[in-house]
């Protein structure tokens, strides 16, 4: 077993990873220790505030626009910082984890921006955390390649060797710990690890390239959480000696509480703010999670039927564009998660038509760009935004003055059309178990049913089942969804899964059932999954000792 080592007051307990010494230098560790010492106490306080807010909602108190920040919303004079170099044109952004193959494909895709994801599409095992940072350095070195076991080679194209897309890193959310790094027995925040290592090693290099250290901030639930990130940025820039405001951050509005504080979030980050993103899947999960015990008013139909044209989703996206453009920030649309099947052109044609319609709605609503999950979707999204933007890099100047902030509309979940079906139940079971199994093996982004599934979609799958059971929801066939009803279908779906050597399906089913069928509702599926991974990892290290 590898013994933990302590360097400059920080204990590292992860298994050795190739090139780890390139990342976990004594100087980088000093920086991480400073981040932890200065900011972790506030992070924990804010996580406790989340719990209190959730209990308040559960007791019947609906979120509303905050009276104490009304002066910020009504003050029309303030704007966020001017658009930073490399972020002027974000019409197509491609997302994906930071493994070598996905990194190369993303950089070669033709997208304007690569969202280097260390959050929902990356299993945060120690190898992935370190290799992701190594790969970010290799990209800047232009020395990244990958060869499959079958001999297929992946390399940066000639164009990317001279002109990389803009890189925007998404660290983990405030709630996720990094238990391989501890200070006085307290784990570091995964968010500070991911941010800190990329920033410390790469910020000055990115500036020399004419860009900067840019980030996507996930899972924020309040403007106070944005204030914490802003304070982290101010300290970090002073620490390495770069100009204040060099860091830029785009915040994912993917929680229902953050939707009521969009302008306040921009205000707190205004010197560092680049825009807001409509993180649709986590947003739906947040609605279910927060209102799961509030009765039929907040019960949604099958996930596949909750589209962006649902009234509460339309209110969310239109108010996001208004908030951004009013303050000079960019509005970035949601994910097109379809994965083309090159053996089924008919299915592709239907899916491409849906993607085109979705991106057309976003572009016409005023969004400045959007996300895709697969390189084949880059030209589809680009064509739509080219048609609306023309030669302009964005449409920030298009103010949505026709949109009125409406806190009631944000909660109009009851008007969502659609049905709860047995197929929807079974689909949630299958996606939940298959995704968790893949996650446990180290792959946080997996193609299922021609869609790229990540932690957010798995969260919807298990939380819908929990809520349907608790609320006694009824399918279109007239069946009441009980724990027994879901258990029977879980048994069926599990029996259809094709097993293979080294699979983790038994553990995945255990985690899934504990999060979807138990009396208590885990706030995040990835927390028990992370603990399961740690237990197995330690057991394997002991066996190999």
SEPADO-966753 format. One record per residue (C-alpha): residue number from 1; residue in one letter; x, y, z. Coordinates in nm, 2 decimals, always signed. Example, Ala and Ser with C-alpha at 12.3 -4.5 7.8 and 13.67 -1.06 7.14 Angstrom:
REC resi resn     xx     yy     zz
REC    1    A  +1.23  -0.45  +0.78
REC    2    S  +1.37  -0.11  +0.71
This chain:
REC resi resn     xx     yy     zz
REC    1    X  +0.00  +0.00  +0.00
REC    2    X  +0.13  +0.35  -0.08
REC    3    X  +0.18  +0.54  +0.24
REC    4    X  +0.05  +0.90  +0.26
REC    5    X  +0.31  +1.17  +0.23
REC    6    X  +0.30  +1.52  +0.38
REC    7    X  +0.44  +1.81  +0.19
REC    8    X  +0.43  +2.17  +0.33
REC    9    X  +0.15  +2.08  +0.57
REC   10    X  -0.06  +1.90  +0.31
REC   11    X  -0.11  +1.52  +0.31
REC   12    X  -0.14  +1.34  -0.02
REC   13    X  -0.29  +0.99  +0.00
REC   14    X  -0.38  +0.92  -0.36
REC   15    X  -0.20  +0.64  -0.55
REC   16    X  +0.10  +0.75  -0.76
REC   17    X  +0.00  +0.88  -1.10
REC   18    X  +0.24  +0.93  -1.40
REC   19    X  +0.36  +1.29  -1.42
REC   20    X  +0.21  +1.37  -1.08
REC   21    X  +0.53  +1.55  -0.98
REC   22    X  +0.47  +1.79  -1.26
REC   23    X  +0.15  +1.90  -1.10
REC   24    X  +0.19  +1.85  -0.73
REC   25    X  +0.50  +2.07  -0.69
REC   26    X  +0.59  +2.22  -0.35
REC   27    X  +0.50  +2.56  -0.48
REC   28    X  +0.16  +2.45  -0.61
REC   29    X  +0.09  +2.27  -0.28
REC   30    X  +0.17  +2.60  -0.09
REC   31    X  -0.09  +2.78  -0.31
REC   32    X  -0.35  +2.51  -0.25
REC   33    X  -0.29  +2.53  +0.13
REC   34    X  -0.34  +2.90  +0.12
REC   35    X  -0.67  +2.86  -0.07
REC   36    X  -0.79  +2.60  +0.18
REC   37    X  -0.69  +2.80  +0.49
REC   38    X  -0.84  +3.13  +0.37
REC   39    X  -1.16  +3.01  +0.21
REC   40    X  -1.27  +2.66  +0.32
REC   41    X  -1.45  +2.79  +0.64
REC   42    X  -1.67  +3.01  +0.43
REC   43    X  -1.74  +2.73  +0.19
REC   44    X  -1.87  +2.51  +0.47
REC   45    X  -2.08  +2.79  +0.61
REC   46    X  -2.24  +2.84  +0.26
REC   47    X  -2.31  +2.47  +0.23
REC   48    X  -2.49  +2.49  +0.57
REC   49    X  -2.69  +2.78  +0.43
REC   50    X  -2.79  +2.57  +0.14
REC   51    X  -2.94  +2.31  +0.37
REC   52    X  -3.13  +2.57  +0.56
REC   53    X  -3.27  +2.72  +0.24
REC   54    X  -3.37  +2.37  +0.12
REC   55    X  -3.55  +2.31  +0.45
REC   56    X  -3.73  +2.64  +0.41
REC   57    X  -3.85  +2.54  +0.06
REC   58    X  -3.96  +2.20  +0.19
REC   59    X  -4.17  +2.38  +0.46
REC   60    X  -4.36  +2.57  +0.19
REC   61    X  -4.17  +2.89  +0.14
REC   62    X  -4.12  +2.95  -0.24
REC   63    X  -3.81  +3.13  -0.35
REC   64    X  -3.86  +3.49  -0.46
REC   65    X  -3.65  +3.78  -0.58
REC   66    X  -3.45  +3.90  -0.28
REC   67    X  -3.58  +4.23  -0.13
REC   68    X  -3.24  +4.30  +0.03
REC   69    X  -3.07  +4.31  -0.31
REC   70    X  -3.34  +4.50  -0.49
REC   71    X  -3.11  +4.80  -0.52
REC   72    X  -2.87  +4.60  -0.72
REC   73    X  -3.14  +4.49  -0.97
REC   74    X  -3.28  +4.84  -1.00
REC   75    X  -2.94  +5.02  -1.05
REC   76    X  -2.91  +5.03  -1.42
REC   77    X  -2.56  +5.19  -1.41
REC   78    X  -2.34  +4.89  -1.34
REC   79    X  -2.19  +4.66  -1.60
REC   80    X  -1.96  +4.36  -1.59
REC   81    X  -1.60  +4.39  -1.72
REC   82    X  -1.55  +4.42  -2.09
REC   83    X  -1.53  +4.10  -2.29
REC   84    X  -1.19  +3.93  -2.24
REC   85    X  -0.96  +3.82  -2.53
REC   86    X  -1.07  +3.49  -2.68
REC   87    X  -1.43  +3.52  -2.54
REC   88    X  -1.56  +3.76  -2.80
REC   89    X  -1.71  +3.48  -3.01
REC   90    X  -1.86  +3.18  -2.83
REC   91    X  -2.12  +3.07  -3.08
REC   92    X  -2.03  +2.70  -3.04
REC   93    X  -1.87  +2.55  -2.73
REC   94    X  -1.79  +2.19  -2.70
REC   95    X  -1.78  +2.02  -2.36
REC   96    X  -1.61  +1.71  -2.24
REC   97    X  -1.38  +1.55  -1.99
REC   98    X  -1.01  +1.62  -1.99
REC   99    X  -0.89  +1.27  -2.09
REC  100    X  -0.66  +1.27  -2.39
REC  101    X  -0.89  +1.13  -2.66
REC  102    X  -1.18  +1.36  -2.57
REC  103    X  -0.95  +1.66  -2.54
REC  104    X  -0.80  +1.61  -2.88
REC  105    X  -1.14  +1.55  -3.04
REC  106    X  -1.28  +1.87  -2.88
REC  107    X  -0.98  +2.08  -2.98
REC  108    X  -1.00  +1.95  -3.34
REC  109    X  -1.38  +2.00  -3.36
REC  110    X  -1.40  +2.35  -3.50
REC  111    X  -1.57  +2.48  -3.19
REC  112    X  -1.47  +2.83  -3.07
REC  113    X  -1.44  +2.72  -2.71
REC  114    X  -1.35  +2.40  -2.54
REC  115    X  -1.51  +2.35  -2.20
REC  116    X  -1.25  +2.14  -2.02
REC  117    X  -1.48  +1.96  -1.78
REC  118    X  -1.35  +1.85  -1.44
REC  119    X  -1.70  +1.83  -1.30
REC  120    X  -2.01  +1.64  -1.42
REC  121    X  -1.85  +1.44  -1.70
REC  122    X  -1.54  +1.34  -1.51
REC  123    X  -1.52  +1.08  -1.24
REC  124    X  -1.30  +1.26  -0.98
REC  125    X  -1.07  +0.96  -0.90
REC  126    X  -0.72  +1.06  -0.82
REC  127    X  -0.58  +0.95  -1.16
REC  128    X  -0.84  +1.15  -1.35
REC  129    X  -0.78  +1.46  -1.13
REC  130    X  -0.41  +1.45  -1.19
REC  131    X  -0.42  +1.34  -1.56
REC  132    X  -0.67  +1.61  -1.64
REC  133    X  -0.42  +1.87  -1.51
REC  134    X  -0.14  +1.71  -1.70
REC  135    X  -0.34  +1.71  -2.02
REC  136    X  -0.42  +2.08  -1.98
REC  137    X  -0.05  +2.15  -1.96
REC  138    X  +0.02  +1.92  -2.26
REC  139    X  -0.24  +2.11  -2.47
REC  140    X  -0.05  +2.44  -2.40
REC  141    X  +0.27  +2.26  -2.49
REC  142    X  +0.10  +2.13  -2.82
REC  143    X  +0.23  +1.79  -2.72
REC  144    X  -0.08  +1.58  -2.67
REC  145    X  -0.16  +1.26  -2.85
REC  146    X  -0.34  +0.93  -2.80
REC  147    X  -0.33  +0.59  -2.95
REC  148    X  -0.60  +0.33  -2.89
REC  149    X  -0.53  -0.04  -2.83
REC  150    X  -0.64  -0.10  -3.19
REC  151    X  -0.37  +0.14  -3.31
REC  152    X  -0.59  +0.44  -3.40
REC  153    X  -0.41  +0.77  -3.35
REC  154    X  -0.54  +1.10  -3.22
REC  155    X  -0.34  +1.42  -3.27
REC  156    X  -0.40  +1.79  -3.28
REC  157    X  -0.46  +1.91  -3.64
REC  158    X  -0.22  +2.15  -3.80
REC  159    X  -0.45  +2.44  -3.74
REC  160    X  -0.49  +2.37  -3.37
REC  161    X  -0.11  +2.36  -3.33
REC  162    X  -0.10  +2.73  -3.41
REC  163    X  -0.45  +2.85  -3.30
REC  164    X  -0.61  +2.67  -3.01
REC  165    X  -0.98  +2.72  -2.93
REC  166    X  -1.03  +2.92  -2.61
REC  167    X  -1.00  +2.69  -2.31
REC  168    X  -1.25  +2.73  -2.02
REC  169    X  -1.21  +2.50  -1.73
REC  170    X  -1.50  +2.38  -1.52
REC  171    X  -1.39  +2.28  -1.17
REC  172    X  -1.60  +2.07  -0.93
REC  173    X  -1.89  +2.23  -0.74
REC  174    X  -1.85  +2.37  -0.39
REC  175    X  -2.00  +2.05  -0.24
REC  176    X  -1.75  +1.80  -0.36
REC  177    X  -1.45  +1.72  -0.14
REC  178    X  -1.10  +1.60  -0.26
REC  179    X  -1.02  +1.34  +0.01
REC  180    X  -0.68  +1.26  -0.14
REC  181    X  -0.56  +1.60  -0.02
REC  182    X  -0.60  +1.69  +0.35
REC  183    X  -0.48  +1.96  +0.58
REC  184    X  -0.51  +1.89  +0.95
REC  185    X  -0.72  +1.59  +0.85
REC  186    X  -0.97  +1.81  +0.67
REC  187    X  -1.02  +1.74  +0.30
REC  188    X  -0.97  +2.01  +0.05
REC  189    X  -1.26  +2.13  -0.16
REC  190    X  -1.25  +1.97  -0.51
REC  191    X  -1.34  +2.31  -0.66
REC  192    X  -1.03  +2.48  -0.51
REC  193    X  -0.80  +2.19  -0.62
REC  194    X  -0.92  +2.20  -0.98
REC  195    X  -0.92  +2.58  -1.00
REC  196    X  -0.59  +2.61  -0.80
REC  197    X  -0.38  +2.37  -1.00
REC  198    X  -0.49  +2.49  -1.34
REC  199    X  -0.46  +2.86  -1.24
REC  200    X  -0.12  +2.82  -1.07
REC  201    X  +0.05  +2.63  -1.35
REC  202    X  -0.12  +2.78  -1.66
REC  203    X  -0.25  +3.14  -1.60
REC  204    X  +0.06  +3.32  -1.71
REC  205    X  +0.11  +3.09  -2.01
REC  206    X  -0.25  +3.16  -2.12
REC  207    X  -0.19  +3.53  -2.09
REC  208    X  +0.12  +3.50  -2.31
REC  209    X  -0.09  +3.33  -2.57
REC  210    X  -0.33  +3.63  -2.58
REC  211    X  -0.60  +3.46  -2.37
REC  212    X  -0.64  +3.42  -2.00
REC  213    X  -0.74  +3.18  -1.72
REC  214    X  -1.11  +3.13  -1.78
REC  215    X  -1.35  +2.92  -1.58
REC  216    X  -1.71  +2.79  -1.57
REC  217    X  -1.85  +2.79  -1.22
REC  218    X  -2.10  +2.51  -1.16
REC  219    X  -2.38  +2.44  -0.90
REC  220    X  -2.39  +2.79  -0.75
REC  221    X  -2.70  +2.84  -0.54
REC  222    X  -2.67  +3.20  -0.43
REC  223    X  -2.49  +3.53  -0.49
REC  224    X  -2.30  +3.47  -0.17
REC  225    X  -2.14  +3.17  -0.33
REC  226    X  -2.04  +3.39  -0.63
REC  227    X  -1.89  +3.64  -0.38
REC  228    X  -1.67  +3.36  -0.24
REC  229    X  -1.55  +3.27  -0.59
REC  230    X  -1.47  +3.64  -0.65
REC  231    X  -1.27  +3.66  -0.33
REC  232    X  -1.08  +3.35  -0.44
REC  233    X  -1.00  +3.51  -0.77
REC  234    X  -0.88  +3.84  -0.61
REC  235    X  -0.65  +3.65  -0.38
REC  236    X  -0.52  +3.42  -0.66
REC  237    X  -0.43  +3.70  -0.90
REC  238    X  -0.24  +3.88  -0.62
REC  239    X  -0.07  +3.56  -0.52
REC  240    X  +0.10  +3.50  -0.86
REC  241    X  +0.12  +3.87  -0.95
REC  242    X  -0.12  +3.92  -1.24
REC  243    X  -0.36  +4.21  -1.30
REC  244    X  -0.69  +4.20  -1.12
REC  245    X  -0.97  +4.11  -1.36
REC  246    X  -0.76  +3.88  -1.57
REC  247    X  -0.96  +3.58  -1.46
REC  248    X  -1.30  +3.55  -1.62
REC  249    X  -1.58  +3.33  -1.51
REC  250    X  -1.91  +3.21  -1.67
REC  251    X  -2.16  +3.09  -1.41
REC  252    X  -2.39  +2.80  -1.48
REC  253    X  -2.74  +2.89  -1.37
REC  254    X  -2.83  +2.53  -1.30
REC  255    X  -3.01  +2.56  -0.96
REC  256    X  -3.35  +2.70  -0.90
REC  257    X  -3.24  +2.93  -0.63
REC  258    X  -2.96  +3.09  -0.84
REC  259    X  -3.23  +3.17  -1.11
REC  260    X  -3.37  +3.42  -0.86
REC  261    X  -3.03  +3.59  -0.82
REC  262    X  -2.89  +3.61  -1.17
REC  263    X  -2.81  +3.98  -1.17
REC  264    X  -2.68  +3.96  -0.81
REC  265    X  -2.44  +3.68  -0.92
REC  266    X  -2.31  +3.89  -1.21
REC  267    X  -2.27  +4.19  -0.97
REC  268    X  -2.06  +3.99  -0.72
REC  269    X  -1.83  +3.87  -1.00
REC  270    X  -1.86  +4.19  -1.21
REC  271    X  -1.48  +4.25  -1.24
REC  272    X  -1.44  +3.88  -1.34
REC  273    X  -1.78  +3.80  -1.50
REC  274    X  -1.80  +3.67  -1.85
REC  275    X  -2.16  +3.56  -1.86
REC  276    X  -2.42  +3.30  -1.76
REC  277    X  -2.50  +2.96  -1.90
REC  278    X  -2.84  +2.78  -1.90
REC  279    X  -2.74  +2.45  -1.75
REC  280    X  -3.07  +2.28  -1.83
REC  281    X  -3.02  +1.93  -1.69
REC  282    X  -2.89  +2.03  -1.35
REC  283    X  -3.16  +2.30  -1.34
REC  284    X  -3.43  +2.03  -1.38
REC  285    X  -3.27  +1.82  -1.11
REC  286    X  -3.25  +2.12  -0.88
REC  287    X  -3.63  +2.18  -0.92
REC  288    X  -3.71  +1.82  -0.84
REC  289    X  -3.46  +1.81  -0.55
REC  290    X  -3.58  +2.13  -0.38
REC  291    X  -3.96  +2.07  -0.43
REC  292    X  -3.96  +1.69  -0.40
REC  293    X  -4.19  +1.70  -0.10
REC  294    X  -4.42  +1.98  -0.21
REC  295    X  -4.70  +1.79  -0.37
REC  296    X  -4.83  +1.74  -0.73
REC  297    X  -4.77  +2.11  -0.83
REC  298    X  -4.40  +2.02  -0.87
REC  299    X  -4.42  +1.67  -1.02
REC  300    X  -4.27  +1.66  -1.37
REC  301    X  -4.35  +1.41  -1.64
REC  302    X  -4.09  +1.18  -1.80
REC  303    X  -3.76  +1.35  -1.85
REC  304    X  -3.78  +1.32  -2.22
REC  305    X  -4.10  +1.53  -2.22
REC  306    X  -3.95  +1.82  -2.02
REC  307    X  -3.83  +2.03  -2.31
REC  308    X  -3.70  +2.38  -2.32
REC  309    X  -4.04  +2.50  -2.44
REC  310    X  -4.20  +2.42  -2.10
REC  311    X  -4.33  +2.74  -1.95
REC  312    X  -4.10  +2.73  -1.65
REC  313    X  -3.80  +2.66  -1.87
REC  314    X  -3.89  +2.94  -2.11
REC  315    X  -3.91  +3.18  -1.82
REC  316    X  -3.57  +3.07  -1.70
REC  317    X  -3.39  +3.11  -2.03
REC  318    X  -3.55  +3.44  -2.14
REC  319    X  -3.48  +3.60  -1.80
REC  320    X  -3.12  +3.47  -1.82
REC  321    X  -3.07  +3.64  -2.16
REC  322    X  -3.22  +3.96  -2.03
REC  323    X  -3.01  +3.97  -1.71
REC  324    X  -2.69  +3.90  -1.91
REC  325    X  -2.73  +4.15  -2.19
REC  326    X  -2.86  +4.42  -1.95
REC  327    X  -2.52  +4.40  -1.78
REC  328    X  -2.30  +4.35  -2.08
REC  329    X  -2.24  +3.98  -2.02
REC  330    X  -2.28  +3.69  -2.26
REC  331    X  -2.57  +3.44  -2.24
REC  332    X  -2.47  +3.08  -2.34
REC  333    X  -2.73  +2.82  -2.42
REC  334    X  -2.77  +2.47  -2.30
REC  335    X  -2.63  +2.13  -2.41
REC  336    X  -2.71  +1.95  -2.72
REC  337    X  -2.64  +1.60  -2.59
REC  338    X  -2.72  +1.39  -2.89
REC  339    X  -2.45  +1.14  -3.00
REC  340    X  -2.47  +1.07  -3.37
REC  341    X  -2.48  +0.70  -3.48
REC  342    X  -2.30  +0.67  -3.81
REC  343    X  -2.48  +0.34  -3.87
REC  344    X  -2.83  +0.49  -3.85
REC  345    X  -2.86  +0.79  -4.08
REC  346    X  -3.24  +0.81  -4.05
REC  347    X  -3.22  +0.85  -3.67
REC  348    X  -2.94  +1.10  -3.71
REC  349    X  -3.16  +1.31  -3.95
REC  350    X  -3.44  +1.33  -3.70
REC  351    X  -3.20  +1.42  -3.42
REC  352    X  -3.02  +1.68  -3.62
REC  353    X  -3.35  +1.84  -3.70
REC  354    X  -3.43  +1.86  -3.32
REC  355    X  -3.09  +2.00  -3.25
REC  356    X  -3.13  +2.26  -3.52
REC  357    X  -3.47  +2.36  -3.38
REC  358    X  -3.33  +2.39  -3.03
REC  359    X  -3.03  +2.60  -3.13
REC  360    X  -3.26  +2.82  -3.35
REC  361    X  -3.48  +2.89  -3.05
REC  362    X  -3.17  +2.99  -2.85
REC  363    X  -3.02  +3.21  -3.12
REC  364    X  -3.35  +3.38  -3.18
REC  365    X  -3.40  +3.44  -2.81
REC  366    X  -3.07  +3.63  -2.79
REC  367    X  -2.82  +3.37  -2.67
REC  368    X  -2.47  +3.44  -2.79
REC  369    X  -2.37  +3.08  -2.82
REC  370    X  -2.45  +2.73  -2.71
REC  371    X  -2.30  +2.39  -2.61
REC  372    X  -2.27  +2.06  -2.79
REC  373    X  -2.14  +1.73  -2.66
REC  374    X  -2.01  +1.58  -2.99
REC  375    X  -1.79  +1.71  -3.27
REC  376    X  -2.05  +1.62  -3.54
REC  377    X  -2.29  +1.87  -3.38
REC  378    X  -2.04  +2.17  -3.41
REC  379    X  -2.13  +2.25  -3.77
REC  380    X  -2.50  +2.21  -3.70
REC  381    X  -2.50  +2.46  -3.41
REC  382    X  -2.25  +2.69  -3.60
REC  383    X  -2.48  +2.71  -3.90
REC  384    X  -2.77  +2.82  -3.69
REC  385    X  -2.57  +3.09  -3.50
REC  386    X  -2.40  +3.21  -3.82
REC  387    X  -2.74  +3.27  -3.97
REC  388    X  -2.85  +3.49  -3.68
REC  389    X  -2.51  +3.66  -3.59
REC  390    X  -2.38  +3.70  -3.94
REC  391    X  -2.04  +3.86  -3.91
REC  392    X  -2.10  +3.98  -3.55
REC  393    X  -1.92  +3.79  -3.28
REC  394    X  -2.22  +3.80  -3.05
REC  395    X  -2.55  +3.97  -2.98
REC  396    X  -2.48  +4.12  -2.64
REC  397    X  -2.61  +4.45  -2.76
REC  398    X  -2.96  +4.29  -2.81
REC  399    X  -3.14  +4.39  -2.49
REC  400    X  -3.44  +4.17  -2.41
REC  401    X  -3.64  +4.47  -2.28
REC  402    X  -3.96  +4.28  -2.38
REC  403    X  -3.89  +4.03  -2.10
REC  404    X  -4.01  +4.11  -1.75
REC  405    X  -3.85  +3.95  -1.45
REC  406    X  -4.12  +3.72  -1.31
REC  407    X  -4.05  +3.50  -1.00
REC  408    X  -4.39  +3.33  -1.03
REC  409    X  -4.32  +3.22  -1.39
REC  410    X  -3.99  +3.06  -1.28
REC  411    X  -4.20  +2.82  -1.06
REC  412    X  -4.47  +2.74  -1.30
REC  413    X  -4.37  +2.37  -1.31
REC  414    X  -4.74  +2.26  -1.31
REC  415    X  -4.79  +2.38  -1.66
REC  416    X  -4.53  +2.14  -1.80
REC  417    X  -4.71  +1.92  -2.06
REC  418    X  -4.64  +1.55  -2.07
REC  419    X  -4.71  +1.22  -1.90
REC  420    X  -4.54  +0.98  -1.66
REC  421    X  -4.50  +0.64  -1.83
REC  422    X  -4.37  +0.30  -1.75
REC  423    X  -4.11  +0.35  -2.03
REC  424    X  -4.00  +0.67  -1.84
REC  425    X  -3.96  +0.47  -1.52
REC  426    X  -3.76  +0.20  -1.69
REC  427    X  -3.55  +0.45  -1.88
REC  428    X  -3.46  +0.63  -1.55
REC  429    X  -3.36  +0.30  -1.39
REC  430    X  -3.15  +0.19  -1.69
REC  431    X  -2.97  +0.53  -1.73
REC  432    X  -2.91  +0.56  -1.35
REC  433    X  -2.76  +0.22  -1.31
REC  434    X  -2.56  +0.22  -1.63
REC  435    X  -2.42  +0.57  -1.56
REC  436    X  -2.32  +0.49  -1.21
REC  437    X  -2.14  +0.18  -1.32
REC  438    X  -1.95  +0.37  -1.58
REC  439    X  -1.87  +0.64  -1.32
REC  440    X  -1.73  +0.38  -1.08
REC  441    X  -1.50  +0.26  -1.35
REC  442    X  -1.36  +0.61  -1.40
REC  443    X  -1.57  +0.73  -1.69
REC  444    X  -1.80  +1.02  -1.61
REC  445    X  -1.94  +1.07  -1.96
REC  446    X  -2.12  +0.78  -2.12
REC  447    X  -2.32  +0.75  -2.44
REC  448    X  -2.66  +0.58  -2.37
REC  449    X  -2.95  +0.56  -2.60
REC  450    X  -2.77  +0.80  -2.84
REC  451    X  -2.74  +1.07  -2.57
REC  452    X  -2.43  +1.18  -2.38
REC  453    X  -2.52  +1.12  -2.02
REC  454    X  -2.34  +1.28  -1.73
REC  455    X  -2.39  +1.32  -1.36
REC  456    X  -2.67  +1.57  -1.41
REC  457    X  -2.89  +1.34  -1.62
REC  458    X  -2.83  +1.05  -1.37
REC  459    X  -2.94  +1.29  -1.09
REC  460    X  -3.27  +1.36  -1.28
REC  461    X  -3.32  +0.99  -1.33
REC  462    X  -3.29  +0.89  -0.96
REC  463    X  -3.46  +1.20  -0.82
REC  464    X  -3.76  +1.17  -1.04
REC  465    X  -3.82  +0.81  -0.92
REC  466    X  -3.78  +0.92  -0.56
REC  467    X  -4.03  +1.20  -0.60
REC  468    X  -4.28  +0.99  -0.80
REC  469    X  -4.27  +0.73  -0.52
REC  470    X  -4.31  +0.99  -0.24
REC  471    X  -4.60  +1.17  -0.42
REC  472    X  -4.78  +0.85  -0.53
REC  473    X  -4.76  +0.96  -0.90
REC  474    X  -4.97  +0.77  -1.15
REC  475    X  -4.86  +0.65  -1.49
REC  476    X  -5.06  +0.70  -1.81
REC  477    X  -5.16  +0.34  -1.77
REC  478    X  -5.32  +0.42  -1.43
REC  479    X  -5.05  +0.24  -1.22
REC  480    X  -4.95  +0.41  -0.89
REC  481    X  -4.57  +0.44  -0.87
REC  482    X  -4.47  +0.28  -0.54
REC  483    X  -4.14  +0.16  -0.41
REC  484    X  -4.24  -0.20  -0.51
REC  485    X  -4.34  -0.09  -0.86
REC  486    X  -4.00  +0.06  -0.92
REC  487    X  -3.82  -0.23  -0.75
REC  488    X  -3.99  -0.48  -0.99
REC  489    X  -3.89  -0.28  -1.29
REC  490    X  -3.54  -0.24  -1.15
REC  491    X  -3.51  -0.61  -1.13
REC  492    X  -3.63  -0.65  -1.49
REC  493    X  -3.39  -0.38  -1.62
REC  494    X  -3.10  -0.52  -1.42
REC  495    X  -3.16  -0.86  -1.56
REC  496    X  -3.13  -0.73  -1.92
REC  497    X  -2.78  -0.58  -1.86
REC  498    X  -2.50  -0.77  -2.03
REC  499    X  -2.23  -0.83  -1.78
REC  500    X  -1.85  -0.83  -1.84
REC  501    X  -1.54  -0.90  -1.65
REC  502    X  -1.46  -0.62  -1.41
REC  503    X  -1.80  -0.45  -1.43
REC  504    X  -1.93  -0.26  -1.13
REC  505    X  -2.30  -0.32  -1.19
REC  506    X  -2.37  -0.47  -0.85
REC  507    X  -2.23  -0.17  -0.67
REC  508    X  -2.40  +0.06  -0.91
REC  509    X  -2.74  -0.09  -0.84
REC  510    X  -2.67  -0.06  -0.47
REC  511    X  -2.59  +0.31  -0.50
REC  512    X  -2.88  +0.37  -0.73
REC  513    X  -3.14  +0.20  -0.51
REC  514    X  -3.00  +0.38  -0.20
REC  515    X  -3.05  +0.72  -0.38
REC  516    X  -3.37  +0.65  -0.56
REC  517    X  -3.57  +0.41  -0.33
REC  518    X  -3.45  +0.49  +0.03
REC  519    X  -3.64  +0.70  +0.27
REC  520    X  -3.37  +0.96  +0.29
REC  521    X  -3.27  +1.16  -0.02
REC  522    X  -2.90  +1.21  -0.08
REC  523    X  -2.84  +1.57  -0.20
REC  524    X  -2.60  +1.45  -0.47
REC  525    X  -2.56  +1.10  -0.62
REC  526    X  -2.19  +1.16  -0.66
REC  527    X  -2.12  +1.18  -0.29
REC  528    X  -2.21  +0.82  -0.20
REC  529    X  -2.05  +0.71  -0.53
REC  530    X  -1.73  +0.89  -0.44
REC  531    X  -1.72  +0.72  -0.10
REC  532    X  -1.78  +0.38  -0.26
REC  533    X  -1.48  +0.45  -0.50
REC  534    X  -1.26  +0.55  -0.20
REC  535    X  -1.35  +0.23  -0.01
REC  536    X  -1.27  +0.01  -0.30
REC  537    X  -0.95  +0.20  -0.38
REC  538    X  -0.82  +0.16  -0.03
REC  539    X  -0.91  -0.21  -0.03
REC  540    X  -0.73  -0.27  -0.35
REC  541    X  -0.42  -0.09  -0.22
REC  542    X  -0.42  -0.31  +0.09
REC  543    X  -0.45  -0.62  -0.12
REC  544    X  -0.16  -0.51  -0.34
REC  545    X  +0.06  -0.41  -0.04
